[in-house]
Each structure stands twice: as C-alpha cells, then as structure tokens.
Amino acid sequence: MSLSSISALSPLDGRYAAKLSALRPIMSEQGYMHRRVQVEITWFIALSDAGFAEFPALSEGARTYLHGLVSNFSEADAEAIKEIEKTTNHDVKAVEYWIKAKFDGRPELQKASEFVHFACTSEDINNTSHALQIRVGRDMVVLPALDRITLKLREMAHQFADVPMLSRTHGQTASPTTVGKEIANVLVRLQKAVDNIANVKTLGKMNGAVGNYNAHLSAWPDFDWEAFAKNVIESPEPKGLGLTFQPYSIQIEPHDYMAELFDAVARANTILIDFSRDIWGYVSLGYFKQRLKAGEIGSSTMPHKVNPIDFENAEGNLGLANAILKHLSEKLPVSRWQRDLTDSTVLRNIGVALGYATLAYTSLMTGLNKLELNEERLQEDLDHAWEVLAEPIQTVMRRYGVQGAYEKLKEVTRGKTVQAADLHKLISGLEIPQADKDRLLAMTPASYIGKAAELARRV
C-alpha cells in the first residue's frame, strides 16, 4: 500500500493533515534533520572562529554557502540523509556524512571536514535540535493558536458583559451571572497558563559523552570549552542557537524544561476541556445557537440536528494531547545512569502531542466563531427562576437582625416553584427600612448579577 493521506496510520497525517500544515515542517522528521544540520553547521563555523591554528577562520564565501545549506534545506536533502542512514544505521552520523559530501569541490571546506561534528556526542546535536524544534513549534504554532483563542474570549467577555445568565451550581439554578463574566473566568485562567508556556526557557548542552568535555579537552586542554559551548548555545541565530545554556548533564540534557513546558501546555488544555464542555452544555440549553453551514449534515437520520461537533472534537483531541504530554513529562526526565535510549523514540512523538493540541485549538476556534447568543432563551430561564432571589432577601434580612432569615426563605423556596408574588409578599411584611424593601421589590433574577458585568469588562 502506498503512503498517502488516506492510508496514513495517524489521523494527523491523514484526515487532519491539511489542518497541521504549519506544524509539520517544524516537528516532522524532516524538521528534526533540518535542525540537526543547523546545529552541526553552527558548531562548525564557531570552531573556525575559536582561534585554533589547525582550523583557520572560514572565508565569507564559505560561511554563506554553509548558511545556505541550512536556509535552503529541502525534502530532497532529508531524503538524501535517509539514504545515507540505510548504510550507517545511525541518523546523526548520516547528517555528518551528508554535510561532508556537500564540501565536495570546495577545497577550503574539504580541508576542514574533520571538524564537522568535532568532539560532539550525538546527543549534543539531538538535544539542541529538539530544543530548536520545540521553541519554534511553541512560538510559531502553539502560542499563536492560543493567542487567537484568548483574543476571541476577550472579545466575547466584553461583548456579553451585560447579558444576564442563570448560573447552575451542581446543575441546579443558582445566583445569576452574565455570559461575559463566565467567559472572563476562562480567559483569566487561560492567559496565566499561556504565560507559563511562553516563559519556559528552552535549554541546550554541548558538553560531550557524559557532560564533562572529555573529548574536547583531550584535543585542546587549555581551551575554555565550557565558555565556548555556552556562547554557541546562547548567541542569537545564525551565530549561535539562541537557546539557554544547560551547564550540568549526563550524556543527555535532563529534559526537565521539556517536562515543565509539556505540563504547562497540558494545563492550558485542561482549562480548554473544561470550557469546551461548558459551551457544549450551553448549546444544549439553547443559550447559544450555531450558525449553519450550507450542505452540512448533523445526523444521518435526524435532519433537524445541528451538533456542537467542534467543541466535541476539541475536547477529544485535547484529551489525546494531554495523554501524550503527560507521558512525555513523566518519562523524559528519567534516564538510567549516564544514558539509556528510552527517550529517543519517545521524543519523536512531541509533534504528535502538539499536533493533537493544535488540531483542538483549530476546532475550538471554529466552534466559537459559529456561536450566536440566544438572549431570549437566557431571559426565559431567568424569568422562571425567582427562587434565586432568596439569597439577597435573606442576606438583607440578616443585615437588620431579622431572626431565622435563612430558614424563612428556605420554607418559601426550597423545592418549590417560586413566583415573584410569593417573594414580594414576604418582602412587604419584613421589618426593614423602606429603601431596602423597595430595592428588593425592584430586583429581578436578571438584575441580580452583582459585579459580574464590571468584572467581565475588566479583563
């Protein structure tokens, strides 16, 4: 069977392939190879500037050519590396050989070819490549997708700040809120989670087979290899890699920052699962309608249905993302002694985790953009929930020392269908100041919203 979108084992590369076109060049194996080439070339050029007599500084022409190998890296280049790997059975060595092959016909580079991958262990290349992939995937795909959601939520919070809505604690009628305030609650949580994702520093190390610069010092014992490695890792691209230096490691970078990042993404996803379920419920209650799409079918047998499929897809894919992210964050920081290989195959699934998350963000945005508020339905529920005013009435009664305030309201309202007249009769007989009595008599479920509107507009 030929590999195509319809024969792909993963739906990320099959059914949903088009929705992940921005992530694929970054997190695919081709993207991984691309970053490996970038790291090798950056290290090679930096070595030429280290002042070693055996490796003089490269000419501008050579530098331009080498940077071109990175900037012009293509699918054909990735395929060529894979072809070399068939012989080496080692993916990093295949990258090294591919770069050296690109030196053919260029005497300056051929003469210095043994400085490609000089003193490096494969993990020096791999850990920095993964860090570059993660940084770009986060900054160019994940964060922009989450930013679009936060912008939409802020827009909705402000737009619906004054629209009253019946709350439901434990699924039962409760003190009213506004639609905008409930959106604001989610926005504030999500923004904090997004900030946590953005603030995780991506780390890299280039310190050899067990983190001690053993090979480096065997070649040049008096050279400050730690300072050199830090400069390569932390200098902005293209001179360096633009990462944060990790000074202590075994053969692999410890991956603690990855766990921190994946946990942060999972936290944002959990907030969005909660939100997706709430919106699903509000659609079910009729608080939101969904704009129709021509030709779309909600049910194969029930023509009337307009299902909240975007929120269901978002919830499902957020759950898949979190299942993988949780395993990544628990497994990756654990390595036997100075190195085992269990992280290698797991790391190749970072793109899968971020792929499901990105797919979910897209579905959620699609769903949010379809929503239309049904204010008539919201008002209908409020008009049938006069019992929620038992709270403000008994609270004012308590202010003025009316004994048994809670119990009096409980007797009138608990488990009963409450009408405005029932409450007005009770209020009229209270021994409280007339101004407060008038205020309670004027109150309706729709007006009893506290600071909800103000809080919604504040975000």
C-alpha positions as CSV (number, residue, x, y, z in Angstrom):
1,M,0.0,0.0,0.0
2,S,1.4,3.4,-0.9
3,L,1.6,6.0,1.8
4,S,-1.0,8.8,1.3
5,S,-3.3,10.8,3.5
6,I,-6.0,8.2,3.2
7,S,-3.6,5.3,4.1
8,A,-1.8,7.1,6.9
9,L,-1.9,5.3,10.2
10,S,-2.2,8.5,12.2
11,P,-5.1,10.8,11.5
12,L,-2.7,13.7,12.0
13,D,-1.2,12.8,8.7
14,G,-4.4,11.6,7.2
15,R,-7.8,13.0,7.8
16,Y,-6.4,16.2,9.6
17,A,-3.3,16.7,7.5
18,A,-4.3,20.0,6.0
19,K,-5.0,21.5,9.4
20,L,-1.5,20.8,10.6
21,S,0.5,22.2,7.6
22,A,2.1,24.9,9.8
23,L,3.4,22.4,12.4
24,R,4.6,19.6,10.1
25,P,7.7,21.4,8.7
26,I,8.8,22.1,12.3
27,M,8.1,18.9,14.2
28,S,8.4,16.2,11.4
29,E,11.5,14.1,10.9
30,Q,12.4,16.4,8.1
31,G,12.2,19.3,10.6
32,Y,14.4,17.3,13.0
33,M,17.0,16.7,10.3
34,H,16.9,20.4,9.4
35,R,17.7,21.4,12.9
36,R,20.5,18.9,13.2
37,V,22.0,20.4,10.1
38,Q,21.7,23.8,11.6
39,V,23.4,22.7,14.9
40,E,26.3,21.0,13.1
41,I,26.9,24.0,10.8
42,T,26.7,26.5,13.7
43,W,29.2,24.4,15.7
44,F,31.5,24.0,12.7
45,I,31.6,27.8,11.9
46,A,32.1,28.6,15.6
47,L,35.1,26.3,15.7
48,S,36.6,28.1,12.8
49,D,36.4,31.3,14.9
50,A,37.9,29.8,18.0
51,G,41.4,30.7,17.1
52,F,42.8,27.2,16.5
53,A,45.8,27.2,14.2
54,E,44.6,23.9,12.8
55,F,41.2,25.4,11.7
56,P,41.6,29.0,10.5
57,A,38.6,31.3,10.2
58,L,36.4,30.5,7.2
59,S,36.0,32.9,4.3
60,E,32.8,34.8,3.9
61,G,32.0,32.8,0.8
62,A,32.3,29.5,2.8
63,R,30.1,30.9,5.5
64,T,27.5,32.0,3.0
65,Y,27.5,28.6,1.4
66,L,27.2,26.8,4.8
67,H,24.3,29.0,5.9
68,G,22.6,28.2,2.6
69,L,22.7,24.5,3.5
70,V,20.5,25.4,6.5
71,S,18.2,28.0,4.9
72,N,17.7,26.0,1.7
73,F,17.3,22.6,3.4
74,S,14.6,20.7,1.4
75,E,12.7,17.4,1.4
76,A,15.2,16.1,-1.2
77,D,18.0,16.8,1.3
78,A,16.2,15.0,4.0
79,E,15.7,12.0,1.6
80,A,19.4,12.1,0.8
81,I,20.2,11.8,4.5
82,K,17.8,9.0,4.9
83,E,19.5,7.2,2.1
84,I,22.9,7.5,3.9
85,E,21.3,6.2,7.1
86,K,20.4,3.0,5.3
87,T,24.2,2.3,5.4
88,T,25.2,3.9,8.7
89,N,22.1,2.8,10.6
90,H,22.8,6.0,12.6
91,D,20.8,9.1,11.9
92,V,23.2,11.7,13.3
93,K,26.2,10.1,11.5
94,A,24.2,10.3,8.3
95,V,23.8,14.0,8.8
96,E,27.5,14.4,9.4
97,Y,28.3,12.4,6.2
98,W,25.7,14.5,4.2
99,I,27.3,17.7,5.3
100,K,30.8,16.4,4.4
101,A,29.5,15.3,1.0
102,K,28.4,18.9,0.4
103,F,32.0,20.0,0.7
104,D,33.0,18.2,-2.5
105,G,34.6,20.6,-4.9
106,R,35.3,23.2,-2.2
107,P,38.9,22.8,-1.1
108,E,38.6,25.2,1.9
109,L,35.8,23.2,3.4
110,Q,37.2,19.8,2.4
111,K,40.4,20.6,4.2
112,A,38.4,21.3,7.4
113,S,35.9,18.5,7.1
114,E,37.1,16.6,10.2
115,F,35.9,19.5,12.3
116,V,32.3,18.6,11.3
117,H,30.8,17.0,14.5
118,F,34.1,17.7,16.2
119,A,34.2,16.4,19.9
120,C,30.4,16.0,19.8
121,T,28.3,13.1,21.0
122,S,25.1,12.5,19.1
123,E,23.1,14.0,22.0
124,D,24.9,17.3,21.7
125,I,23.3,17.6,18.3
126,N,20.0,15.9,19.2
127,N,19.2,17.9,22.4
128,T,19.8,21.2,20.8
129,S,17.8,20.2,17.7
130,H,14.9,19.2,19.8
131,A,15.1,22.5,21.7
132,L,15.1,24.4,18.4
133,Q,12.1,22.4,17.2
134,I,10.2,22.9,20.5
135,R,11.0,26.6,20.6
136,V,9.8,27.3,17.0
137,G,6.8,25.0,17.4
138,R,5.7,26.7,20.5
139,D,6.4,30.3,19.3
140,M,5.2,29.9,15.7
141,V,2.2,27.5,16.1
142,V,1.1,26.7,19.7
143,L,1.2,30.2,21.2
144,P,-0.3,32.0,18.2
145,A,-3.2,29.4,18.2
146,L,-3.8,30.0,21.9
147,D,-3.5,33.8,21.5
148,R,-6.3,33.6,18.9
149,I,-8.4,31.8,21.4
150,T,-7.7,34.3,24.2
151,L,-8.4,37.3,21.9
152,K,-11.7,35.7,20.9
153,L,-12.6,35.1,24.6
154,R,-11.8,38.7,25.5
155,E,-14.0,39.9,22.7
156,M,-16.8,37.7,23.9
157,A,-16.3,38.7,27.5
158,H,-16.7,42.3,26.6
159,Q,-19.5,41.8,24.1
160,F,-21.6,39.8,26.5
161,A,-20.5,41.6,29.7
162,D,-24.1,42.8,30.5
163,V,-26.1,39.8,29.3
164,P,-27.5,38.1,32.4
165,M,-27.5,34.3,32.6
166,L,-28.7,31.9,35.2
167,S,-25.8,30.1,37.0
168,R,-26.0,26.4,37.6
169,T,-24.1,25.1,40.6
170,H,-24.4,21.3,41.0
171,G,-26.6,21.5,37.8
172,Q,-29.3,23.5,39.8
173,T,-30.4,27.1,39.5
174,A,-28.1,29.4,41.3
175,S,-27.3,33.1,41.7
176,P,-27.3,34.8,38.2
177,T,-24.1,35.9,36.5
178,T,-23.5,37.3,33.0
179,V,-22.4,35.4,29.9
180,G,-19.4,37.8,29.6
181,K,-18.3,37.1,33.2
182,E,-18.3,33.3,32.7
183,I,-16.2,33.8,29.5
184,A,-13.9,36.1,31.5
185,N,-13.4,33.4,34.2
186,V,-11.9,31.1,31.5
187,L,-9.9,33.9,29.9
188,V,-8.1,34.8,33.1
189,R,-7.2,31.1,33.7
190,L,-6.1,30.5,30.2
191,Q,-4.0,33.7,30.0
192,K,-2.0,32.6,33.1
193,A,-1.5,29.2,31.5
194,V,-0.4,30.7,28.2
195,D,2.1,32.9,30.0
196,N,3.6,29.9,31.7
197,I,4.0,28.2,28.4
198,A,5.7,31.2,26.9
199,N,8.1,31.7,29.9
200,V,9.7,28.2,29.8
201,K,13.3,28.5,28.7
202,T,14.5,26.0,26.1
203,L,17.8,24.5,27.2
204,G,20.7,23.0,25.3
205,K,24.0,21.4,26.2
206,M,27.1,20.6,24.1
207,N,29.5,19.0,26.6
208,G,30.3,15.6,25.2
209,A,29.5,12.0,26.0
210,V,29.0,12.3,29.8
211,G,28.8,16.1,30.2
212,N,32.5,16.7,31.2
213,Y,34.1,17.9,27.9
214,N,36.4,14.9,28.0
215,A,37.0,14.7,24.2
216,H,37.2,18.5,23.9
217,L,39.9,18.8,26.5
218,S,41.9,15.9,25.0
219,A,42.4,18.0,21.9
220,W,42.9,21.4,23.4
221,P,43.5,21.1,27.2
222,D,43.9,24.8,27.8
223,F,40.9,26.0,25.9
224,D,37.7,27.1,27.8
225,W,35.3,24.7,26.2
226,E,32.5,25.4,28.6
227,A,32.5,29.1,27.8
228,F,32.7,28.3,24.1
229,A,29.8,25.9,24.2
230,K,27.7,28.4,26.2
231,N,28.5,31.1,23.6
232,V,27.4,28.8,20.7
233,I,24.2,27.8,22.5
234,E,23.2,31.2,23.7
235,S,24.3,33.6,20.9
236,P,21.4,34.7,18.7
237,E,20.9,32.9,15.4
238,P,22.7,32.4,13.0
239,K,25.9,32.9,15.0
240,G,24.5,30.7,17.7
241,L,21.4,28.8,18.5
242,G,19.5,31.3,20.7
243,L,18.9,28.7,23.4
244,T,19.6,28.8,27.2
245,F,22.8,27.0,28.3
246,Q,22.5,23.9,30.4
247,P,25.8,23.5,32.3
248,Y,25.2,20.2,34.1
249,S,24.1,17.0,32.4
250,I,24.8,13.3,31.8
251,Q,25.0,12.3,28.1
252,I,21.6,13.7,27.6
253,E,20.2,17.1,28.5
254,P,18.0,16.3,31.6
255,H,14.7,17.3,29.8
256,D,13.3,18.9,32.9
257,Y,12.4,22.0,30.9
258,M,10.5,19.8,28.4
259,A,8.5,18.4,31.3
260,E,7.8,21.9,32.5
261,L,6.7,23.0,29.1
262,F,4.5,19.9,28.4
263,D,2.9,20.3,31.8
264,A,2.2,23.9,31.0
265,V,0.6,23.0,27.7
266,A,-1.4,20.3,29.4
267,R,-2.7,22.8,32.0
268,A,-3.9,25.1,29.2
269,N,-5.5,22.1,27.5
270,T,-7.3,21.1,30.7
271,I,-8.8,24.6,31.0
272,L,-10.0,24.4,27.4
273,I,-11.5,20.9,28.0
274,D,-13.5,22.4,30.9
275,F,-14.5,25.3,28.7
276,S,-15.5,23.1,25.7
277,R,-17.8,21.0,28.0
278,D,-19.4,24.2,29.4
279,I,-20.1,25.6,25.9
280,W,-21.4,22.2,24.9
281,G,-23.8,22.4,27.8
282,Y,-24.9,26.0,27.0
283,V,-25.6,24.9,23.4
284,S,-27.7,22.1,24.7
285,L,-29.6,24.5,26.9
286,G,-30.2,26.7,23.9
287,Y,-28.2,29.6,25.3
288,F,-26.1,29.6,22.1
289,K,-27.2,28.8,18.6
290,Q,-24.7,27.7,15.9
291,R,-24.5,29.3,12.5
292,L,-25.5,26.9,9.8
293,K,-23.1,25.8,7.1
294,A,-24.6,25.1,3.7
295,G,-24.6,21.4,2.9
296,E,-23.5,20.3,6.4
297,I,-25.4,17.3,8.0
298,G,-25.8,16.9,11.7
299,S,-27.3,13.4,11.8
300,S,-27.6,10.7,9.2
301,T,-31.2,10.1,10.3
302,M,-32.3,13.3,12.1
303,P,-32.4,16.2,9.7
304,H,-33.1,18.8,12.3
305,K,-29.8,18.4,14.3
306,V,-27.0,21.0,14.5
307,N,-24.5,19.2,16.6
308,P,-21.8,21.0,18.6
309,I,-19.1,18.9,16.9
310,D,-16.3,21.5,17.0
311,F,-16.4,21.5,20.8
312,E,-16.6,17.7,20.9
313,N,-13.7,17.4,18.6
314,A,-11.7,20.0,20.6
315,E,-12.4,18.1,23.8
316,G,-11.4,14.7,22.3
317,N,-8.2,16.0,20.8
318,L,-7.2,17.9,23.9
319,G,-7.6,14.7,25.8
320,L,-5.4,12.9,23.4
321,A,-2.8,15.6,23.5
322,N,-2.7,15.5,27.3
323,A,-2.4,11.8,27.5
324,I,0.8,12.0,25.4
325,L,2.1,15.2,27.1
326,K,1.7,13.5,30.5
327,H,3.8,10.6,29.4
328,L,6.4,12.9,27.9
329,S,6.7,14.9,31.1
330,E,6.9,11.8,33.3
331,K,9.2,9.7,31.2
332,L,11.7,12.2,29.6
333,P,13.4,13.4,32.8
334,V,14.2,9.8,33.8
335,S,17.4,8.1,32.3
336,R,19.4,5.2,33.7
337,W,22.8,6.2,34.9
338,Q,24.6,8.3,32.3
339,R,22.3,7.4,29.4
340,D,19.7,5.0,28.1
341,L,17.9,5.1,24.8
342,T,14.3,5.1,26.0
343,D,14.0,8.9,25.5
344,S,15.0,8.7,21.8
345,T,11.8,7.1,20.4
346,V,9.6,9.0,22.9
347,L,11.0,12.4,21.8
348,R,9.9,11.7,18.2
349,N,6.3,12.0,19.5
350,I,6.5,15.6,20.6
351,G,5.0,16.6,17.3
352,V,2.2,14.2,17.8
353,A,1.3,15.7,21.2
354,L,1.5,19.3,19.8
355,G,-0.4,18.1,16.7
356,Y,-3.4,17.0,18.7
357,A,-3.3,20.2,20.7
358,T,-3.1,22.3,17.6
359,L,-5.9,20.4,16.0
360,A,-8.0,21.0,19.1
361,Y,-7.3,24.7,19.1
362,T,-8.4,25.0,15.5
363,S,-11.7,23.1,16.2
364,L,-12.4,25.3,19.2
365,M,-11.9,28.5,17.3
366,T,-14.1,27.2,14.5
367,G,-16.8,26.4,17.1
368,L,-16.5,29.8,18.8
369,N,-16.8,31.6,15.5
370,K,-20.1,29.8,14.8
371,L,-21.8,30.8,18.1
372,E,-24.7,33.1,18.2
373,L,-26.1,34.2,21.6
374,N,-29.8,33.4,22.2
375,E,-30.8,36.1,24.6
376,E,-34.5,35.2,24.5
377,R,-33.7,31.7,25.8
378,L,-31.4,33.2,28.6
379,Q,-34.2,35.5,29.7
380,E,-36.7,32.7,29.6
381,D,-34.7,30.7,32.1
382,L,-34.2,33.8,34.4
383,D,-37.9,34.5,34.3
384,H,-38.6,31.0,35.7
385,A,-36.0,31.2,38.5
386,W,-37.3,33.7,41.0
387,E,-36.1,31.3,43.7
388,V,-32.6,32.6,43.2
389,L,-33.6,35.9,44.9
390,A,-33.9,34.0,48.2
391,E,-30.2,34.7,48.6
392,P,-30.3,38.5,48.5
393,I,-33.6,38.7,50.5
394,Q,-32.2,36.6,53.4
395,T,-28.9,38.5,53.3
396,V,-30.6,41.9,53.7
397,M,-32.7,40.3,56.5
398,R,-29.6,39.2,58.3
399,R,-28.2,42.7,58.0
400,Y,-31.0,44.0,60.0
401,G,-31.0,41.2,62.5
402,V,-34.2,39.5,61.4
403,Q,-34.1,36.2,63.2
404,G,-34.3,32.9,61.2
405,A,-33.8,34.7,57.9
406,Y,-32.3,31.7,56.1
407,E,-35.0,29.4,57.5
408,K,-37.8,31.7,56.5
409,L,-36.6,31.8,52.9
410,K,-35.9,28.1,52.8
411,E,-39.5,27.4,53.8
412,V,-40.8,29.6,51.0
413,T,-38.5,28.4,48.2
414,R,-36.8,25.1,48.7
415,G,-38.0,22.5,46.2
416,K,-40.9,24.8,45.1
417,T,-41.9,26.7,42.1
418,V,-41.5,30.3,43.2
419,Q,-43.3,33.2,41.7
420,A,-42.5,36.9,42.0
421,A,-45.7,37.4,44.0
422,D,-44.5,34.9,46.7
423,L,-41.3,36.8,47.3
424,H,-43.0,40.2,47.1
425,K,-45.5,39.2,49.8
426,L,-42.6,38.1,52.0
427,I,-40.6,41.3,51.4
428,S,-43.6,43.6,52.1
429,G,-44.0,42.1,55.5
430,L,-40.4,42.5,56.6
431,E,-39.4,44.9,59.3
432,I,-36.6,46.5,57.4
433,P,-36.0,50.1,56.2
434,Q,-38.4,51.0,53.3
435,A,-35.5,51.9,51.0
436,D,-34.1,48.4,51.2
437,K,-37.6,46.9,51.0
438,D,-38.1,48.9,47.7
439,R,-34.8,47.8,46.4
440,L,-35.6,44.1,47.0
441,L,-39.1,44.6,45.4
442,A,-37.5,46.1,42.3
443,M,-35.0,43.3,42.0
444,T,-35.4,40.5,39.3
445,P,-33.3,37.5,38.5
446,A,-31.9,39.3,35.5
447,S,-30.8,42.3,37.6
448,Y,-29.3,40.3,40.4
449,I,-25.8,40.0,38.9
450,G,-23.6,41.6,41.4
451,K,-20.3,42.9,39.9
452,A,-20.4,40.4,37.0
453,A,-20.6,43.0,34.2
454,E,-17.8,45.1,35.7
455,L,-15.6,42.0,36.2
456,A,-16.2,40.9,32.6
457,R,-15.3,44.3,31.1
458,R,-12.1,44.4,33.3
459,V,-10.3,41.6,31.5
